[in-house]
Amino acid sequence: MTRWAGPRSVGGGSEFTDIIVGLLRDPVADVRACTAEAVAHSTARTAAVADALLALLDEDDLGTRLNAAYGLLLRDDPRTGEAIERVGPLSLPGFEHDHRLHAFWTWKWDRRERSDAE
C-alpha cells in the first residue's frame, strides 16, 4: 500500500499542479487558506502555482496573505517584494515570533544591504 506523504514530496506533474491551483482558487476561503499554508513549503514551484499564490494576496484573511507571500519568498519569485507589501504592516500584535514575518524582515534587510553596498 502506497501512502501519500504530503505536498512536499509530490513530484508536481501537470495534473498535480492543476489540482493545487484549483484548490488555491476554491470558492471556500478556508480551503484556500489551508492550501496556501501547505503549498508555501511544497515542491510545487510552477508559474501557475506562483500566480495563484499572488492572487491570494487580496484575501481578507491575514494568515492566507502571510502564507501566499511566504510561498513566493521561498520560491524566490521576483514578485516577492510586491507580495510582502500587499500583506500589510509587518509589526502585528500577536505575531512577534511568526516565522513568516521574520522571513519578510530578513528578505527586506538583505535587499537593503545589497543596495547600500552598490
SENUGU-582204 format. One record per atom (N, C-alpha, C): residue number from 1; x, y, z; residue in one letter; atom name. Coordinates in nm, 3 decimals, decimal comma. Atoms other than C-alpha are relative to their C-alpha. Layout:
<recs>
n NUM | xx X | yy Y | zz Z | res A | atom CA .
...
</recs>
This chain:
<recs>
n 1 | xx 0,084 | yy -0,117 | zz 0,000 | res M | atom N .
n 1 | xx 0,000 | yy 0,000 | zz 0,000 | res M | atom CA .
n 1 | xx 0,089 | yy 0,125 | zz 0,000 | res M | atom C .
n 2 | xx -0,075 | yy -0,124 | zz 0,008 | res T | atom N .
n 2 | xx 0,140 | yy 0,339 | zz -0,101 | res T | atom CA .
n 2 | xx -0,073 | yy 0,107 | zz 0,079 | res T | atom C .
n 3 | xx 0,060 | yy -0,108 | zz -0,079 | res R | atom N .
n 3 | xx 0,082 | yy 0,627 | zz 0,136 | res R | atom CA .
n 3 | xx 0,046 | yy 0,133 | zz -0,055 | res R | atom C .
n 4 | xx -0,034 | yy -0,134 | zz 0,045 | res W | atom N .
n 4 | xx 0,071 | yy 0,990 | zz 0,034 | res W | atom CA .
n 4 | xx 0,073 | yy 0,070 | zz 0,112 | res W | atom C .
n 5 | xx -0,082 | yy -0,062 | zz -0,102 | res A | atom N .
n 5 | xx 0,344 | yy 1,177 | zz 0,219 | res A | atom CA .
n 5 | xx -0,018 | yy 0,151 | zz 0,008 | res A | atom C .
n 6 | xx 0,028 | yy -0,143 | zz -0,007 | res G | atom N .
n 6 | xx 0,204 | yy 1,524 | zz 0,162 | res G | atom CA .
n 6 | xx 0,057 | yy 0,075 | zz -0,117 | res G | atom C .
n 7 | xx -0,037 | yy -0,079 | zz 0,116 | res P | atom N .
n 7 | xx 0,263 | yy 1,807 | zz -0,082 | res P | atom CA .
n 7 | xx 0,148 | yy 0,024 | zz -0,016 | res P | atom C .
n 8 | xx -0,144 | yy -0,025 | zz 0,012 | res R | atom N .
n 8 | xx 0,634 | yy 1,844 | zz -0,005 | res R | atom CA .
n 8 | xx 0,069 | yy -0,107 | zz -0,083 | res R | atom C .
n 9 | xx -0,068 | yy 0,110 | zz 0,067 | res S | atom N .
n 9 | xx 0,715 | yy 1,509 | zz -0,157 | res S | atom CA .
n 9 | xx -0,057 | yy -0,035 | zz -0,136 | res S | atom C .
n 10 | xx 0,063 | yy 0,030 | zz 0,127 | res V | atom N .
n 10 | xx 0,489 | yy 1,509 | zz -0,461 | res V | atom CA .
n 10 | xx 0,079 | yy 0,066 | zz -0,111 | res V | atom C .
n 11 | xx -0,083 | yy -0,048 | zz 0,110 | res G | atom N .
n 11 | xx 0,670 | yy 1,550 | zz -0,792 | res G | atom CA .
n 11 | xx -0,048 | yy 0,126 | zz -0,067 | res G | atom C .
n 12 | xx 0,049 | yy -0,124 | zz 0,055 | res G | atom N .
n 12 | xx 0,446 | yy 1,823 | zz -0,922 | res G | atom CA .
n 12 | xx -0,030 | yy -0,005 | zz -0,148 | res G | atom C .
n 13 | xx 0,039 | yy 0,007 | zz 0,139 | res G | atom N .
n 13 | xx 0,326 | yy 1,698 | zz -1,259 | res G | atom CA .
n 13 | xx -0,116 | yy 0,094 | zz -0,030 | res G | atom C .
n 14 | xx 0,103 | yy -0,097 | zz 0,039 | res S | atom N .
n 14 | xx 0,070 | yy 1,896 | zz -1,455 | res S | atom CA .
n 14 | xx -0,135 | yy -0,028 | zz 0,065 | res S | atom C .
n 15 | xx 0,127 | yy 0,033 | zz -0,066 | res E | atom N .
n 15 | xx -0,226 | yy 1,708 | zz -1,303 | res E | atom CA .
n 15 | xx 0,003 | yy 0,049 | zz 0,144 | res E | atom C .
n 16 | xx -0,015 | yy -0,047 | zz -0,137 | res F | atom N .
n 16 | xx -0,097 | yy 1,781 | zz -0,953 | res F | atom CA .
n 16 | xx -0,010 | yy 0,152 | zz 0,005 | res F | atom C .
n 17 | xx 0,003 | yy -0,146 | zz 0,005 | res T | atom N .
n 17 | xx -0,041 | yy 2,146 | zz -1,045 | res T | atom CA .
n 17 | xx -0,143 | yy 0,050 | zz -0,020 | res T | atom C .
n 18 | xx 0,138 | yy -0,040 | zz 0,025 | res D | atom N .
n 18 | xx -0,396 | yy 2,174 | zz -1,180 | res D | atom CA .
n 18 | xx -0,086 | yy -0,013 | zz 0,126 | res D | atom C .
n 19 | xx 0,076 | yy 0,021 | zz -0,124 | res I | atom N .
n 19 | xx -0,536 | yy 2,032 | zz -0,855 | res I | atom CA .
n 19 | xx 0,035 | yy 0,108 | zz 0,102 | res I | atom C .
n 20 | xx -0,043 | yy -0,101 | zz -0,097 | res I | atom N .
n 20 | xx -0,330 | yy 2,268 | zz -0,639 | res I | atom CA .
n 20 | xx -0,054 | yy 0,138 | zz -0,037 | res I | atom C .
n 21 | xx 0,050 | yy -0,130 | zz 0,045 | res V | atom N .
n 21 | xx -0,421 | yy 2,573 | zz -0,847 | res V | atom CA .
n 21 | xx -0,152 | yy 0,007 | zz 0,021 | res V | atom C .
n 22 | xx 0,145 | yy 0,003 | zz -0,024 | res G | atom N .
n 22 | xx -0,787 | yy 2,469 | zz -0,830 | res G | atom CA .
n 22 | xx -0,035 | yy 0,021 | zz 0,146 | res G | atom C .
n 23 | xx 0,024 | yy -0,019 | zz -0,143 | res L | atom N .
n 23 | xx -0,770 | yy 2,448 | zz -0,451 | res L | atom CA .
n 23 | xx 0,035 | yy 0,141 | zz 0,046 | res L | atom C .
n 24 | xx -0,036 | yy -0,138 | zz -0,035 | res L | atom N .
n 24 | xx -0,595 | yy 2,786 | zz -0,428 | res L | atom CA .
n 24 | xx -0,104 | yy 0,100 | zz -0,050 | res L | atom C .
n 25 | xx 0,106 | yy -0,086 | zz 0,055 | res R | atom N .
n 25 | xx -0,887 | yy 2,930 | zz -0,628 | res R | atom CA .
n 25 | xx -0,139 | yy -0,044 | zz 0,045 | res R | atom C .
n 26 | xx 0,128 | yy 0,054 | zz -0,048 | res D | atom N .
n 26 | xx -1,159 | yy 2,739 | zz -0,442 | res D | atom CA .
n 26 | xx -0,090 | yy 0,112 | zz 0,052 | res D | atom C .
n 27 | xx 0,090 | yy -0,105 | zz -0,050 | res P | atom N .
n 27 | xx -1,470 | yy 2,944 | zz -0,360 | res P | atom CA .
n 27 | xx -0,008 | yy 0,007 | zz 0,153 | res P | atom C .
n 28 | xx 0,005 | yy 0,002 | zz -0,147 | res V | atom N .
n 28 | xx -1,440 | yy 2,845 | zz 0,008 | res V | atom CA .
n 28 | xx 0,132 | yy 0,054 | zz 0,056 | res V | atom C .
n 29 | xx -0,119 | yy -0,068 | zz -0,053 | res A | atom N .
n 29 | xx -1,199 | yy 3,074 | zz 0,193 | res A | atom CA .
n 29 | xx 0,088 | yy -0,093 | zz 0,083 | res A | atom C .
n 30 | xx -0,080 | yy 0,091 | zz -0,084 | res D | atom N .
n 30 | xx -1,091 | yy 2,803 | zz 0,441 | res D | atom CA .
n 30 | xx 0,080 | yy -0,099 | zz -0,084 | res D | atom C .
n 31 | xx -0,074 | yy 0,091 | zz 0,090 | res V | atom N .
n 31 | xx -0,992 | yy 2,572 | zz 0,154 | res V | atom CA .
n 31 | xx 0,120 | yy 0,073 | zz -0,057 | res V | atom C .
n 32 | xx -0,111 | yy -0,080 | zz 0,052 | res R | atom N .
n 32 | xx -0,780 | yy 2,849 | zz 0,001 | res R | atom CA .
n 32 | xx 0,106 | yy 0,020 | zz 0,106 | res R | atom C .
n 33 | xx -0,093 | yy -0,026 | zz -0,109 | res A | atom N .
n 33 | xx -0,623 | yy 2,925 | zz 0,339 | res A | atom CA .
n 33 | xx 0,083 | yy -0,124 | zz 0,033 | res A | atom C .
n 34 | xx -0,073 | yy 0,124 | zz -0,032 | res C | atom N .
n 34 | xx -0,531 | yy 2,563 | zz 0,418 | res C | atom CA .
n 34 | xx 0,092 | yy -0,041 | zz -0,113 | res C | atom C .
n 35 | xx -0,083 | yy 0,035 | zz 0,114 | res T | atom N .
n 35 | xx -0,400 | yy 2,505 | zz 0,068 | res T | atom CA .
n 35 | xx 0,121 | yy 0,092 | zz -0,008 | res T | atom C .
n 36 | xx -0,112 | yy -0,094 | zz 0,003 | res A | atom N .
n 36 | xx -0,186 | yy 2,820 | zz 0,080 | res A | atom CA .
n 36 | xx 0,104 | yy -0,036 | zz 0,104 | res A | atom C .
n 37 | xx -0,094 | yy 0,039 | zz -0,106 | res E | atom N .
n 37 | xx -0,033 | yy 2,704 | zz 0,408 | res E | atom CA .
n 37 | xx 0,080 | yy -0,122 | zz -0,042 | res E | atom C .
n 38 | xx -0,069 | yy 0,121 | zz 0,042 | res A | atom N .
n 38 | xx 0,051 | yy 2,361 | zz 0,266 | res A | atom CA .
n 38 | xx 0,091 | yy 0,025 | zz -0,119 | res A | atom C .
n 39 | xx -0,075 | yy -0,022 | zz 0,124 | res V | atom N .
n 39 | xx 0,172 | yy 2,489 | zz -0,070 | res V | atom CA .
n 39 | xx 0,120 | yy 0,091 | zz 0,023 | res V | atom C .
n 40 | xx -0,112 | yy -0,091 | zz -0,025 | res A | atom N .
n 40 | xx 0,400 | yy 2,755 | zz 0,078 | res A | atom CA .
n 40 | xx 0,131 | yy -0,077 | zz 0,009 | res A | atom C .
n 41 | xx -0,122 | yy 0,079 | zz -0,020 | res H | atom N .
n 41 | xx 0,652 | yy 2,484 | zz 0,170 | res H | atom CA .
n 41 | xx 0,018 | yy -0,111 | zz -0,103 | res H | atom C .
n 42 | xx -0,002 | yy 0,115 | zz 0,090 | res S | atom N .
n 42 | xx 0,580 | yy 2,245 | zz -0,114 | res S | atom CA .
n 42 | xx 0,102 | yy 0,014 | zz -0,112 | res S | atom C .
n 43 | xx -0,088 | yy 0,002 | zz 0,117 | res T | atom N .
n 43 | xx 0,787 | yy 2,148 | zz -0,414 | res T | atom CA .
n 43 | xx -0,074 | yy 0,042 | zz -0,126 | res T | atom C .
n 44 | xx 0,079 | yy -0,044 | zz 0,116 | res A | atom N .
n 44 | xx 0,507 | yy 2,269 | zz -0,644 | res A | atom CA .
n 44 | xx 0,042 | yy 0,143 | zz -0,032 | res A | atom C .
n 45 | xx -0,060 | yy -0,131 | zz 0,027 | res R | atom N .
n 45 | xx 0,703 | yy 2,558 | zz -0,793 | res R | atom CA .
n 45 | xx -0,022 | yy 0,047 | zz -0,143 | res R | atom C .
n 46 | xx 0,030 | yy -0,042 | zz 0,137 | res T | atom N .
n 46 | xx 0,537 | yy 2,615 | zz -1,128 | res T | atom CA .
n 46 | xx -0,049 | yy 0,145 | zz -0,001 | res T | atom C .
n 47 | xx 0,049 | yy -0,138 | zz 0,015 | res A | atom N .
n 47 | xx 0,441 | yy 2,958 | zz -1,261 | res A | atom CA .
n 47 | xx -0,148 | yy 0,007 | zz 0,035 | res A | atom C .
n 48 | xx 0,144 | yy 0,000 | zz -0,030 | res A | atom N .
n 48 | xx 0,073 | yy 2,862 | zz -1,230 | res A | atom CA .
n 48 | xx -0,025 | yy 0,004 | zz 0,150 | res A | atom C .
n 49 | xx 0,015 | yy -0,001 | zz -0,146 | res V | atom N .
n 49 | xx 0,110 | yy 2,792 | zz -0,857 | res V | atom CA .
n 49 | xx 0,041 | yy 0,137 | zz 0,055 | res V | atom C .
n 50 | xx -0,045 | yy -0,133 | zz -0,046 | res A | atom N .
n 50 | xx 0,306 | yy 3,116 | zz -0,804 | res A | atom CA .
n 50 | xx -0,105 | yy 0,106 | zz -0,032 | res A | atom C .
n 51 | xx 0,105 | yy -0,096 | zz 0,038 | res D | atom N .
n 51 | xx 0,038 | yy 3,312 | zz -0,992 | res D | atom CA .
n 51 | xx -0,122 | yy -0,014 | zz 0,091 | res D | atom C .
n 52 | xx 0,115 | yy 0,022 | zz -0,089 | res A | atom N .
n 52 | xx -0,235 | yy 3,153 | zz -0,779 | res A | atom CA .
n 52 | xx 0,031 | yy 0,051 | zz 0,141 | res A | atom C .
n 53 | xx -0,038 | yy -0,055 | zz -0,130 | res L | atom N .
n 53 | xx -0,042 | yy 3,242 | zz -0,462 | res L | atom CA .
n 53 | xx -0,008 | yy 0,152 | zz -0,002 | res L | atom C .
n 54 | xx 0,005 | yy -0,146 | zz 0,012 | res L | atom N .
n 54 | xx -0,008 | yy 3,601 | zz -0,583 | res L | atom CA .
n 54 | xx -0,144 | yy 0,050 | zz 0,009 | res L | atom C .
n 55 | xx 0,141 | yy -0,041 | zz -0,003 | res A | atom N .
n 55 | xx -0,385 | yy 3,622 | zz -0,634 | res A | atom CA .
n 55 | xx -0,057 | yy -0,003 | zz 0,142 | res A | atom C .
n 56 | xx 0,050 | yy 0,009 | zz -0,137 | res L | atom N .
n 56 | xx -0,437 | yy 3,525 | zz -0,268 | res L | atom CA .
n 56 | xx 0,037 | yy 0,121 | zz 0,085 | res L | atom C .
n 57 | xx -0,039 | yy -0,118 | zz -0,078 | res L | atom N .
n 57 | xx -0,277 | yy 3,850 | zz -0,155 | res L | atom CA .
n 57 | xx -0,112 | yy 0,101 | zz 0,012 | res L | atom C .
n 58 | xx 0,118 | yy -0,085 | zz -0,012 | res D | atom N .
n 58 | xx -0,618 | yy 4,013 | zz -0,200 | res D | atom CA .
n 58 | xx -0,099 | yy -0,054 | zz 0,103 | res D | atom C .
n 59 | xx 0,089 | yy 0,061 | zz -0,099 | res E | atom N .
n 59 | xx -0,775 | yy 3,786 | zz 0,065 | res E | atom CA .
n 59 | xx -0,013 | yy 0,089 | zz 0,124 | res E | atom C .
n 60 | xx 0,020 | yy -0,072 | zz -0,126 | res D | atom N .
n 60 | xx -0,923 | yy 3,938 | zz 0,380 | res D | atom CA .
n 60 | xx 0,078 | yy -0,064 | zz 0,114 | res D | atom C .
n 61 | xx -0,065 | yy 0,074 | zz -0,108 | res D | atom N .
n 61 | xx -0,764 | yy 3,668 | zz 0,596 | res D | atom CA .
n 61 | xx 0,151 | yy 0,024 | zz 0,000 | res D | atom C .
n 62 | xx -0,142 | yy -0,030 | zz -0,013 | res L | atom N .
n 62 | xx -0,419 | yy 3,774 | zz 0,719 | res L | atom CA .
n 62 | xx 0,086 | yy -0,125 | zz -0,016 | res L | atom C .
n 63 | xx -0,077 | yy 0,123 | zz 0,009 | res G | atom N .
n 63 | xx -0,297 | yy 3,415 | zz 0,754 | res G | atom CA .
n 63 | xx 0,016 | yy -0,047 | zz -0,144 | res G | atom C .
n 64 | xx -0,007 | yy 0,038 | zz 0,142 | res T | atom N .
n 64 | xx -0,377 | yy 3,344 | zz 0,391 | res T | atom CA .
n 64 | xx 0,099 | yy 0,089 | zz -0,073 | res T | atom C .
n 65 | xx -0,095 | yy -0,093 | zz 0,064 | res R | atom N .
n 65 | xx -0,189 | yy 3,656 | zz 0,280 | res R | atom CA .
n 65 | xx 0,143 | yy -0,030 | zz 0,042 | res R | atom C .
n 66 | xx -0,134 | yy 0,034 | zz -0,049 | res L | atom N .
n 66 | xx 0,108 | yy 3,564 | zz 0,501 | res L | atom CA .
n 66 | xx 0,055 | yy -0,124 | zz -0,070 | res L | atom C .
n 67 | xx -0,045 | yy 0,123 | zz 0,063 | res N | atom N .
n 67 | xx 0,126 | yy 3,213 | zz 0,358 | res N | atom CA .
n 67 | xx 0,024 | yy 0,017 | zz -0,150 | res N | atom C .
n 68 | xx -0,019 | yy -0,023 | zz 0,143 | res A | atom N .
n 68 | xx 0,087 | yy 3,333 | zz 0,000 | res A | atom CA .
n 68 | xx 0,132 | yy 0,074 | zz -0,025 | res A | atom C .
n 69 | xx -0,124 | yy -0,076 | zz 0,017 | res A | atom N .
n 69 | xx 0,367 | yy 3,588 | zz 0,033 | res A | atom CA .
n 69 | xx 0,121 | yy -0,085 | zz 0,039 | res A | atom C .
n 70 | xx -0,109 | yy 0,086 | zz -0,045 | res Y | atom N .
n 70 | xx 0,585 | yy 3,339 | zz 0,222 | res Y | atom CA .
n 70 | xx 0,032 | yy -0,105 | zz -0,106 | res Y | atom C .
n 71 | xx -0,021 | yy 0,097 | zz 0,106 | res G | atom N .
n 71 | xx 0,534 | yy 3,083 | zz -0,052 | res G | atom CA .
n 71 | xx 0,076 | yy 0,061 | zz -0,117 | res G | atom C .
n 72 | xx -0,072 | yy -0,067 | zz 0,108 | res L | atom N .
n 72 | xx 0,650 | yy 3,336 | zz -0,312 | res L | atom CA .
n 72 | xx 0,145 | yy 0,028 | zz 0,041 | res L | atom C .
n 73 | xx -0,136 | yy -0,024 | zz -0,049 | res L | atom N .
n 73 | xx 0,951 | yy 3,427 | zz -0,097 | res L | atom CA .
n 73 | xx 0,084 | yy -0,128 | zz -0,009 | res L | atom C .
n 74 | xx -0,073 | yy 0,126 | zz 0,003 | res L | atom N .
n 74 | xx 1,052 | yy 3,061 | zz -0,065 | res L | atom CA .
n 74 | xx 0,032 | yy -0,045 | zz -0,142 | res L | atom C .
n 75 | xx -0,023 | yy 0,033 | zz 0,141 | res R | atom N .
n 75 | xx 1,027 | yy 3,028 | zz -0,443 | res R | atom CA .
n 75 | xx 0,094 | yy 0,101 | zz -0,066 | res R | atom C .
n 76 | xx -0,083 | yy -0,107 | zz 0,053 | res D | atom N .
n 76 | xx 1,249 | yy 3,334 | zz -0,487 | res D | atom CA .
n 76 | xx -0,068 | yy 0,066 | zz -0,121 | res D | atom C .
n 77 | xx 0,080 | yy -0,060 | zz 0,108 | res D | atom N .
n 77 | xx 0,972 | yy 3,478 | zz -0,703 | res D | atom CA .
n 77 | xx 0,034 | yy 0,149 | zz -0,010 | res D | atom C .
n 78 | xx -0,034 | yy -0,142 | zz 0,015 | res P | atom N .
n 78 | xx 1,054 | yy 3,821 | zz -0,848 | res P | atom CA .
n 78 | xx -0,108 | yy 0,096 | zz 0,053 | res P | atom C .
n 79 | xx 0,110 | yy -0,084 | zz -0,053 | res R | atom N .
n 79 | xx 0,719 | yy 3,949 | zz -0,714 | res R | atom CA .
n 79 | xx -0,006 | yy -0,003 | zz 0,152 | res R | atom C .
n 80 | xx -0,001 | yy 0,013 | zz -0,146 | res T | atom N .
n 80 | xx 0,816 | yy 3,879 | zz -0,351 | res T | atom CA .
n 80 | xx -0,013 | yy 0,136 | zz 0,068 | res T | atom C .
n 81 | xx 0,009 | yy -0,133 | zz -0,062 | res G | atom N .
n 81 | xx 0,866 | yy 4,250 | zz -0,269 | res G | atom CA .
n 81 | xx -0,141 | yy 0,054 | zz -0,004 | res G | atom C .
n 82 | xx 0,140 | yy -0,043 | zz 0,013 | res E | atom N .
n 82 | xx 0,520 | yy 4,335 | zz -0,401 | res E | atom CA .
n 82 | xx -0,088 | yy -0,081 | zz 0,094 | res E | atom C .
n 83 | xx 0,081 | yy 0,087 | zz -0,086 | res A | atom N .
n 83 | xx 0,376 | yy 4,037 | zz -0,213 | res A | atom CA .
n 83 | xx 0,011 | yy 0,042 | zz 0,146 | res A | atom C .
n 84 | xx -0,020 | yy -0,041 | zz -0,140 | res I | atom N .
n 84 | xx 0,529 | yy 4,147 | zz 0,118 | res I | atom CA .
n 84 | xx -0,073 | yy 0,131 | zz 0,027 | res I | atom C .
n 85 | xx 0,070 | yy -0,128 | zz -0,018 | res E | atom N .
n 85 | xx 0,393 | yy 4,499 | zz 0,072 | res E | atom CA .
n 85 | xx -0,151 | yy -0,021 | zz 0,008 | res E | atom C .
n 86 | xx 0,144 | yy 0,025 | zz 0,002 | res R | atom N .
n 86 | xx 0,046 | yy 4,360 | zz -0,001 | res R | atom CA .
n 86 | xx -0,051 | yy -0,074 | zz 0,123 | res R | atom C .
n 87 | xx 0,041 | yy 0,065 | zz -0,125 | res V | atom N .
n 87 | xx 0,045 | yy 4,159 | zz 0,323 | res V | atom CA .
n 87 | xx -0,054 | yy 0,105 | zz 0,096 | res V | atom C .
n 88 | xx 0,038 | yy -0,105 | zz -0,093 | res G | atom N .
n 88 | xx 0,016 | yy 4,485 | zz 0,514 | res G | atom CA .
n 88 | xx 0,113 | yy 0,023 | zz 0,099 | res G | atom C .
n 89 | xx -0,104 | yy -0,031 | zz -0,099 | res P | atom N .
n 89 | xx 0,204 | yy 4,608 | zz 0,821 | res P | atom CA .
n 89 | xx 0,066 | yy -0,127 | zz 0,053 | res P | atom C .
n 90 | xx -0,073 | yy 0,117 | zz -0,048 | res L | atom N .
n 90 | xx 0,475 | yy 4,370 | zz 0,937 | res L | atom CA .
n 90 | xx 0,020 | yy 0,000 | zz 0,151 | res L | atom C .
n 91 | xx -0,004 | yy -0,006 | zz -0,146 | res S | atom N .
n 91 | xx 0,454 | yy 4,479 | zz 1,301 | res S | atom CA .
n 91 | xx -0,141 | yy -0,025 | zz 0,050 | res S | atom C .
n 92 | xx 0,136 | yy 0,039 | zz -0,036 | res L | atom N .
n 92 | xx 0,148 | yy 4,289 | zz 1,416 | res L | atom CA .
n 92 | xx -0,003 | yy -0,057 | zz 0,141 | res L | atom C .
n 93 | xx 0,014 | yy 0,057 | zz -0,135 | res P | atom N .
n 93 | xx 0,046 | yy 4,230 | zz 1,778 | res P | atom CA .
n 93 | xx -0,039 | yy -0,147 | zz -0,008 | res P | atom C .
n 94 | xx 0,029 | yy 0,142 | zz -0,001 | res G | atom N .
n 94 | xx 0,047 | yy 3,859 | zz 1,849 | res G | atom CA .
n 94 | xx 0,080 | yy -0,079 | zz -0,102 | res G | atom C .
n 95 | xx -0,079 | yy 0,066 | zz 0,105 | res F | atom N .
n 95 | xx 0,279 | yy 3,782 | zz 1,556 | res F | atom CA .
n 95 | xx 0,150 | yy 0,028 | zz 0,017 | res F | atom C .
n 96 | xx -0,139 | yy -0,040 | zz -0,024 | res E | atom N .
n 96 | xx 0,608 | yy 3,892 | zz 1,715 | res E | atom CA .
n 96 | xx 0,100 | yy -0,110 | zz -0,033 | res E | atom C .
n 97 | xx -0,093 | yy 0,111 | zz 0,022 | res H | atom N .
n 97 | xx 0,762 | yy 3,546 | zz 1,672 | res H | atom CA .
n 97 | xx -0,038 | yy -0,084 | zz -0,122 | res H | atom C .
n 98 | xx 0,045 | yy 0,072 | zz 0,119 | res D | atom N .
n 98 | xx 0,597 | yy 3,446 | zz 1,344 | res D | atom CA .
n 98 | xx 0,116 | yy -0,018 | zz -0,098 | res D | atom C .
n 99 | xx -0,112 | yy 0,030 | zz 0,090 | res H | atom N .
n 99 | xx 0,849 | yy 3,275 | zz 1,114 | res H | atom CA .
n 99 | xx -0,015 | yy 0,068 | zz -0,136 | res H | atom C .
n 100 | xx 0,021 | yy -0,065 | zz 0,129 | res R | atom N .
n 100 | xx 0,689 | yy 3,427 | zz 0,804 | res R | atom CA .
n 100 | xx 0,037 | yy 0,147 | zz 0,006 | res R | atom C .
n 101 | xx -0,035 | yy -0,142 | zz -0,014 | res L | atom N .
n 101 | xx 0,718 | yy 3,785 | zz 0,928 | res L | atom CA .
n 101 | xx 0,151 | yy 0,016 | zz 0,017 | res L | atom C .
n 102 | xx -0,145 | yy -0,004 | zz -0,015 | res H | atom N .
n 102 | xx 1,076 | yy 3,715 | zz 1,034 | res H | atom CA .
n 102 | xx 0,067 | yy -0,015 | zz -0,138 | res H | atom C .
n 103 | xx -0,057 | yy 0,019 | zz 0,134 | res A | atom N .
n 103 | xx 1,149 | yy 3,588 | zz 0,682 | res A | atom CA .
n 103 | xx -0,020 | yy 0,124 | zz -0,087 | res A | atom C .
n 104 | xx 0,024 | yy -0,123 | zz 0,078 | res F | atom N .
n 104 | xx 0,992 | yy 3,903 | zz 0,531 | res F | atom CA .
n 104 | xx 0,100 | yy 0,109 | zz 0,041 | res F | atom C .
n 105 | xx -0,095 | yy -0,100 | zz -0,048 | res W | atom N .
n 105 | xx 1,204 | yy 4,130 | zz 0,752 | res W | atom CA .
n 105 | xx 0,141 | yy -0,031 | zz -0,049 | res W | atom C .
n 106 | xx -0,133 | yy 0,042 | zz 0,047 | res T | atom N .
n 106 | xx 1,516 | yy 3,931 | zz 0,664 | res T | atom CA .
n 106 | xx 0,016 | yy 0,025 | zz -0,148 | res T | atom C .
n 107 | xx -0,003 | yy -0,022 | zz 0,145 | res W | atom N .
n 107 | xx 1,434 | yy 3,945 | zz 0,293 | res W | atom CA .
n 107 | xx 0,019 | yy 0,148 | zz -0,031 | res W | atom C .
n 108 | xx -0,011 | yy -0,145 | zz 0,023 | res K | atom N .
n 108 | xx 1,386 | yy 4,322 | zz 0,308 | res K | atom CA .
n 108 | xx 0,138 | yy 0,051 | zz 0,043 | res K | atom C .
n 109 | xx -0,131 | yy -0,041 | zz -0,051 | res W | atom N .
n 109 | xx 1,703 | yy 4,368 | zz 0,516 | res W | atom CA .
n 109 | xx 0,110 | yy -0,037 | zz -0,099 | res W | atom C .
n 110 | xx -0,102 | yy 0,046 | zz 0,096 | res D | atom N .
n 110 | xx 1,911 | yy 4,162 | zz 0,271 | res D | atom CA .
n 110 | xx 0,000 | yy 0,086 | zz -0,126 | res D | atom C .
n 111 | xx 0,008 | yy -0,085 | zz 0,121 | res R | atom N .
n 111 | xx 1,789 | yy 4,369 | zz -0,025 | res R | atom CA .
n 111 | xx 0,053 | yy 0,140 | zz 0,029 | res R | atom C .
n 112 | xx -0,047 | yy -0,133 | zz -0,038 | res R | atom N .
n 112 | xx 1,857 | yy 4,694 | zz 0,159 | res R | atom CA .
n 112 | xx 0,152 | yy 0,000 | zz 0,013 | res R | atom C .
n 113 | xx -0,145 | yy 0,011 | zz -0,014 | res E | atom N .
n 113 | xx 2,209 | yy 4,578 | zz 0,249 | res E | atom CA .
n 113 | xx 0,070 | yy -0,007 | zz -0,135 | res E | atom C .
n 114 | xx -0,059 | yy 0,011 | zz 0,133 | res R | atom N .
n 114 | xx 2,280 | yy 4,484 | zz -0,111 | res R | atom CA .
n 114 | xx -0,001 | yy 0,132 | zz -0,074 | res R | atom C .
n 115 | xx 0,009 | yy -0,128 | zz 0,071 | res S | atom N .
n 115 | xx 2,158 | yy 4,816 | zz -0,247 | res S | atom CA .
n 115 | xx 0,091 | yy 0,104 | zz 0,063 | res S | atom C .
n 116 | xx -0,093 | yy -0,092 | zz -0,066 | res D | atom N .
n 116 | xx 2,362 | yy 5,007 | zz 0,015 | res D | atom CA .
n 116 | xx 0,144 | yy -0,028 | zz -0,039 | res D | atom C .
n 117 | xx -0,137 | yy 0,040 | zz 0,034 | res A | atom N .
n 117 | xx 2,674 | yy 4,812 | zz -0,086 | res A | atom CA .
n 117 | xx 0,036 | yy 0,040 | zz -0,145 | res A | atom C .
n 118 | xx -0,027 | yy -0,032 | zz 0,142 | res E | atom N .
n 118 | xx 2,636 | yy 4,909 | zz -0,453 | res E | atom CA .
n 118 | xx 0,036 | yy 0,143 | zz -0,022 | res E | atom C .
</recs>
